Amino acid sequence: MALPKTLKAFNVFNSGESYVGQVEEIALPKLTRKTEDYRGGGMNGPIKLDFGQEGITIELTFGGLMKSILTQYGVLTHDGVQLRFAGAYQAEDNATPDAVEIVIRGRHTEMDFGTAKSGEKNAFKVSSACSYYKLSINGETIIEIDLINMIEKVNGDDLLSAIRTAIGL
């Protein structure tokens, strides 16, 4: 009987700087396909047409103000911020954890300073839009999405290679 792998511990890095002990929570990027219903003559129901990847975002909640994040606000390039999530996922029936890594490049789009109350913890939230996303498990790349360069690899298969070729890229 197999048991689920749960997150035992994690760390976040910003341009190589470790945020150990400072990140309370992270909303990891959700991957969503942009689709539209299509039902042509003679079809008994609609199918979803795939129009590519929706926008990718990540949200971090810190235990307090983060100067290094503030200095990145308004970065001028789409990939000016590099964040890395490193998580240890382990099942209760296996002593060896899986190393899960998510690397994103993008820019901060929202900084939420929350409420300030003397003598209490003040959470600081940051949302970032991603132009690059890579998910690896134990060093093996599972999903890589580079929106600018039209690259979408899943389990080693380059899903957009033929389209890039067709348009001369």
Rosetta blueprint (number, residue, H / E / L):
1 M L
2 A L
3 L L
4 P L
5 K L
6 T E
7 L E
8 K E
9 A E
10 F E
11 N E
12 V E
13 F E
14 N E
15 S L
16 G L
17 E E
18 S E
19 Y L
20 V L
21 G L
22 Q L
23 V E
24 E E
25 E E
26 I E
27 A E
28 L L
29 P L
30 K L
31 L L
32 T L
33 R E
34 K E
35 T E
36 E E
37 D E
38 Y E
39 R L
40 G L
41 G L
42 G L
43 M L
44 N L
45 G L
46 P L
47 I E
48 K E
49 L E
50 D E
51 F E
52 G E
53 Q E
54 E L
55 G L
56 I E
57 T E
58 I E
59 E E
60 L E
61 T E
62 F E
63 G L
64 G L
65 L L
66 M L
67 K H
68 S H
69 I H
70 L H
71 T L
72 Q L
73 Y L
74 G L
75 V L
76 L L
77 T L
78 H L
79 D L
80 G L
81 V E
82 Q E
83 L E
84 R E
85 F E
86 A E
87 G E
88 A E
89 Y E
90 Q E
91 A L
92 E L
93 D L
94 N L
95 A L
96 T L
97 P L
98 D E
99 A E
100 V E
101 E E
102 I E
103 V E
104 I E
105 R E
106 G E
107 R E
108 H E
109 T E
110 E E
111 M E
112 D E
113 F L
114 G L
115 T L
116 A L
117 K L
118 S L
119 G L
120 E L
121 K L
122 N L
123 A L
124 F E
125 K E
126 V E
127 S E
128 S E
129 A E
130 C E
131 S E
132 Y E
133 Y E
134 K E
135 L E
136 S E
137 I E
138 N L
139 G L
140 E E
141 T E
142 I E
143 I E
144 E E
145 I E
146 D E
147 L L
148 I L
149 N L
150 M L
151 I E
152 E E
153 K E
154 V E
155 N L
156 G L
157 D E
158 D E
159 L L
160 L L
161 S H
162 A H
163 I H
164 R H
165 T H
166 A H
167 I L
168 G L
169 L L
